[in-house]
Amino acid sequence: MHYFLILVNYIRPLSEVDSHLQAHRDFLKTHYDAGHFLMSGARHPRDGGVILAQAPDADTVAQWMKHDPFSVASVAEYQIIQWQASMSAAGWPLPEQAV
């Protein structure tokens, strides 16, 4: 498994984004329940969001995001960044592959 930081960038007015917010939250919950998403939240200022995910590869993450209601409604775009944790704060797990 690899870690991915997904930057969600709103490309339409908040009024349009908000009309899809509950469906987006349902989408997130589905991926939390499946163990794909680890953390998420709105950016400040509220011009998008951030999702921390784990997946086998970036193509898998891109496929997931195509089904996000924000994507389907064309109110957001996504930047998917793969990264590998090499250090963590006390009490936070460190992946076995960390060097």
C-alpha positions, 0 to 999 in steps of 0.5 A: 500500500502507498499513501496519497494526498488528494488535494481537492480544488473547487472550480465552481462557486461554493453555492454549487459545491454545497449542493453536492456536499451531502453526496460527497460526504456519502462518497467519503464514508464509503471509502472510509468504510473500505479502509481507503481514506484515513483523514479528510477535511476542508481547506481554509480558506474554503477553496477545496479540501484534502484527503489522506488515502492509502491505495496500491497505486495512483491510478486506483485513486484517480478512478475513485475520484472520478466517482466523487459527486464533486467530480461528476458535477464538475465542481472540483478538480483533484491533484493526487500526490503519492508520498512515503512516510519516513518519520512520525510523531510519538504515538502515530504509526509508522508504515513498515516500509519507512526507511 
